[in-house]
Amino acid sequence: MKLLIITAIAEFEKDIKMLLKNAEVTTFSYRNVMSYKDVSEEFLESNWFASEMNETESLLFYAMVPKEKVDFFFQLVADFNAQQSTKAKVQVAVLNIEKTN
């Protein structure tokens, strides 16, 4: 068993749900979160209105899935990200689950 952790901007909610469905991940949890990025060193000199901390409405999904589904899900996300014209991408991490009840 593996734990998938998925983060993305809120606008990708329906897309992530579809990616999970396509990978046959039928049980998952998610919640709204705020993402922060410190851009104090990026573009402040060229942008009069820039702040040092940018907030973004984001989502955090997590799902326990059989290890056989992990690679396929990663490929679906890679294909989705390749089609995006925005800087925002879906991020995925996978962790080993040592025990479950």
N, C-alpha and C positions, 0 to 999 in steps of 0.2 A: 504494500500500500504506500502511496505517495501523497504528499500534501502540495497541491498547487496553490500558489499565491499569485494573484493577478491584480495589477493596478493599472488604472487608465483614467482619462478625463471623463467626466460625467456624460458627455455627449456620446460616448462609445458604449453606453449601457446595453442597448438593444443588440449591438454587434457582438459584444462579449457573450451575452446570453445565447445568441445564435451559434457562436463558435463552440461554446460548451455543448449545446445540443448536437451539433454536427460531430463532435467527438464522443457522443453518447455519454456525456456526463450529465446525469439526471438529477443529482442532488448537490447543491452548493449553497453557500451563504454569501451575502454581500452587505456592505454598508457604505454610507456616504462618509467621506473623509475630506479633510482639507490638506492639500499638498502645498509645501512651501519650497521655494527655491531662492537662495541667496544670490542675487545678481549684482552685488555691490561692485564687482570688478568688471561686469559686462555692460557695455554701451551707456554707462552713466554720463560720460562726457558728451556723447552725441545726442542724448535724449533728455531734454529739459524736464520731462514729466516722469522720468523713471524713479521708482522707489527701490530701496535695497532688498526688500523681501516681497516676492510675488506670491500671492495665494491663488490656488486653483481648486475649484470644486472637482473632486475626484471620487473614484470608487475603489474599494478593496474587496475583491472576491477571494474566497478560499473554498477548496473542495478536496476531499479525500478521494483519490481515484486509484484504480489498479495500475500498476506500473506499465502495463501494456498500452495504456491510453496516453501516456505522457508524451512520447515522441510525436504522435499524430497531432496532439493538441499544440505542441510547440510549432509544428509545421503550419498548421492553420493560422496561428498568430503571426508567423513570419510572412506568410502570404498576405494576410490582412495588412500588416504594417507596410509591406512593399507597395501596396496600392494607395497609401495615404499621401496626400500632398502637404499635410501639416507637419509641424515638428513633433506634435504629440504622437506617441506610439503606445501600444499596449505592451506592458512589461510583465513577464512571467518568471517566477522562480519555482523550483521544486525542492522539497525537503523529504528526506526519508522518514517514515513513521516506524519507530521501533516496536511500539505496542499499541493496540487499540482494545477497547472492551466491547 
